Protein backbone atom coordinates (compact mmCIF):
# COMPACT_ATOMS: atom_id res chain seq x y z
CA UNK A 1 0.00 0.00 0.00
CA UNK A 2 2.86 2.39 0.85
CA UNK A 3 4.54 1.86 -2.50
CA UNK A 4 1.24 2.19 -4.36
CA UNK A 5 0.58 5.51 -2.64
CA UNK A 6 4.06 6.88 -3.33
CA UNK A 7 4.30 5.73 -6.94
CA UNK A 8 0.72 5.95 -8.22
CA UNK A 9 -0.93 8.72 -6.18
CA UNK A 10 2.03 11.02 -5.55
CA UNK A 11 3.58 9.94 -8.86
CA UNK A 12 7.11 9.57 -7.44
CA UNK A 13 9.37 7.19 -9.39
CA UNK A 14 13.17 6.99 -9.44
CA UNK A 15 14.75 5.28 -12.43
CA UNK A 16 18.54 5.36 -12.45
CA UNK A 17 19.66 8.98 -12.01
CA UNK A 18 16.29 10.49 -12.91
CA UNK A 19 13.25 11.31 -10.79
CA UNK A 20 9.97 11.09 -12.68
CA UNK A 21 6.95 12.87 -11.20
CA UNK A 22 3.42 12.29 -12.49
CA UNK A 23 0.97 12.93 -9.61
CA UNK A 24 -2.61 11.70 -9.79
CA UNK A 25 -4.18 13.41 -6.78
CA UNK A 26 -7.74 14.25 -5.73
CA UNK A 27 -9.00 17.64 -6.96
CA UNK A 28 -9.45 18.82 -3.36
CA UNK A 29 -5.73 18.51 -2.59
CA UNK A 30 -4.08 21.95 -2.78
CA UNK A 31 -0.72 20.20 -3.06
CA UNK A 32 1.78 18.26 -1.01
CA UNK A 33 5.42 18.30 0.04
CA UNK A 34 7.97 15.56 0.45
CA UNK A 35 11.68 15.17 1.08
CA UNK A 36 13.88 12.66 -0.69
CA UNK A 37 17.54 11.73 -0.20
CA UNK A 38 19.52 10.66 -3.25
CA UNK A 39 22.87 9.41 -1.93
CA UNK A 40 24.46 12.54 -0.37
CA UNK A 41 21.97 15.05 -1.85
CA UNK A 42 18.61 16.06 -0.41
CA UNK A 43 15.62 17.01 -2.56
CA UNK A 44 12.77 19.07 -1.09
CA UNK A 45 9.79 18.59 -3.40
CA UNK A 46 6.71 20.83 -3.36
CA UNK A 47 3.76 20.02 -5.60
CA UNK A 48 1.16 22.78 -6.02
CA UNK A 49 -2.34 22.35 -7.41
CA UNK A 50 -3.70 25.89 -7.87
CA UNK A 51 -6.40 24.88 -10.39
CA UNK A 52 -7.74 21.79 -8.59
CA UNK A 53 -6.81 19.28 -11.29
CA UNK A 54 -6.18 15.57 -10.84
CA UNK A 55 -3.40 15.17 -13.43
CA UNK A 56 -1.02 17.08 -15.66
CA UNK A 57 2.05 19.15 -15.00
CA UNK A 58 2.10 22.81 -16.00
CA UNK A 59 5.77 23.39 -15.18
CA UNK A 60 8.70 22.24 -13.06
CA UNK A 61 11.45 24.25 -11.38
CA UNK A 62 14.70 22.80 -10.08
CA UNK A 63 16.59 25.14 -7.73
CA UNK A 64 14.44 28.10 -8.92
CA UNK A 65 15.25 27.45 -12.61
CA UNK A 66 12.37 26.48 -14.87
CA UNK A 67 12.99 23.23 -16.68
CA UNK A 68 12.21 22.88 -20.36
CA UNK A 69 11.25 19.83 -22.35
CA UNK A 70 9.79 16.91 -20.44
CA UNK A 71 9.48 18.71 -17.10
CA UNK A 72 8.46 15.56 -15.25
CA UNK A 73 11.99 14.12 -15.64
CA UNK A 74 14.27 15.63 -12.99
CA UNK A 75 17.99 14.78 -13.10
CA UNK A 76 19.41 13.64 -9.76
CA UNK A 77 22.97 14.43 -8.64
CA UNK A 78 25.04 13.04 -5.79
CA UNK A 79 26.59 16.40 -4.82
CA UNK A 80 26.03 16.74 -1.04
CA UNK A 81 23.73 19.73 -1.69
CA UNK A 82 20.11 20.51 -0.88
CA UNK A 83 17.90 20.99 -3.93
CA UNK A 84 14.39 22.39 -4.23
CA UNK A 85 11.91 21.07 -6.75
CA UNK A 86 8.66 22.95 -7.41
CA UNK A 87 5.99 21.28 -9.51
CA UNK A 88 2.84 23.12 -10.55
CA UNK A 89 -0.08 21.02 -11.74
CA UNK A 90 -2.41 22.30 -14.39
C-alpha positions as CSV (number, residue, x, y, z in Angstrom):
1,X,0.0,0.0,0.0
2,X,2.9,2.4,0.8
3,X,4.5,1.9,-2.5
4,X,1.2,2.2,-4.4
5,X,0.6,5.5,-2.6
6,X,4.1,6.9,-3.3
7,X,4.3,5.7,-6.9
8,X,0.7,5.9,-8.2
9,X,-0.9,8.7,-6.2
10,X,2.0,11.0,-5.5
11,X,3.6,9.9,-8.9
12,X,7.1,9.6,-7.4
13,X,9.4,7.2,-9.4
14,X,13.2,7.0,-9.4
15,X,14.8,5.3,-12.4
16,X,18.5,5.4,-12.5
17,X,19.7,9.0,-12.0
18,X,16.3,10.5,-12.9
19,X,13.3,11.3,-10.8
20,X,10.0,11.1,-12.7
21,X,6.9,12.9,-11.2
22,X,3.4,12.3,-12.5
23,X,1.0,12.9,-9.6
24,X,-2.6,11.7,-9.8
25,X,-4.2,13.4,-6.8
26,X,-7.7,14.3,-5.7
27,X,-9.0,17.6,-7.0
28,X,-9.5,18.8,-3.4
29,X,-5.7,18.5,-2.6
30,X,-4.1,22.0,-2.8
31,X,-0.7,20.2,-3.1
32,X,1.8,18.3,-1.0
33,X,5.4,18.3,0.0
34,X,8.0,15.6,0.4
35,X,11.7,15.2,1.1
36,X,13.9,12.7,-0.7
37,X,17.5,11.7,-0.2
38,X,19.5,10.7,-3.2
39,X,22.9,9.4,-1.9
40,X,24.5,12.5,-0.4
41,X,22.0,15.1,-1.8
42,X,18.6,16.1,-0.4
43,X,15.6,17.0,-2.6
44,X,12.8,19.1,-1.1
45,X,9.8,18.6,-3.4
46,X,6.7,20.8,-3.4
47,X,3.8,20.0,-5.6
48,X,1.2,22.8,-6.0
49,X,-2.3,22.3,-7.4
50,X,-3.7,25.9,-7.9
51,X,-6.4,24.9,-10.4
52,X,-7.7,21.8,-8.6
53,X,-6.8,19.3,-11.3
54,X,-6.2,15.6,-10.8
55,X,-3.4,15.2,-13.4
56,X,-1.0,17.1,-15.7
57,X,2.1,19.1,-15.0
58,X,2.1,22.8,-16.0
59,X,5.8,23.4,-15.2
60,X,8.7,22.2,-13.1
61,X,11.4,24.2,-11.4
62,X,14.7,22.8,-10.1
63,X,16.6,25.1,-7.7
64,X,14.4,28.1,-8.9
65,X,15.2,27.5,-12.6
66,X,12.4,26.5,-14.9
67,X,13.0,23.2,-16.7
68,X,12.2,22.9,-20.4
69,X,11.3,19.8,-22.4
70,X,9.8,16.9,-20.4
71,X,9.5,18.7,-17.1
72,X,8.5,15.6,-15.3
73,X,12.0,14.1,-15.6
74,X,14.3,15.6,-13.0
75,X,18.0,14.8,-13.1
76,X,19.4,13.6,-9.8
77,X,23.0,14.4,-8.6
78,X,25.0,13.0,-5.8
79,X,26.6,16.4,-4.8
80,X,26.0,16.7,-1.0
81,X,23.7,19.7,-1.7
82,X,20.1,20.5,-0.9
83,X,17.9,21.0,-3.9
84,X,14.4,22.4,-4.2
85,X,11.9,21.1,-6.7
86,X,8.7,23.0,-7.4
87,X,6.0,21.3,-9.5
88,X,2.8,23.1,-10.5
89,X,-0.1,21.0,-11.7
90,X,-2.4,22.3,-14.4
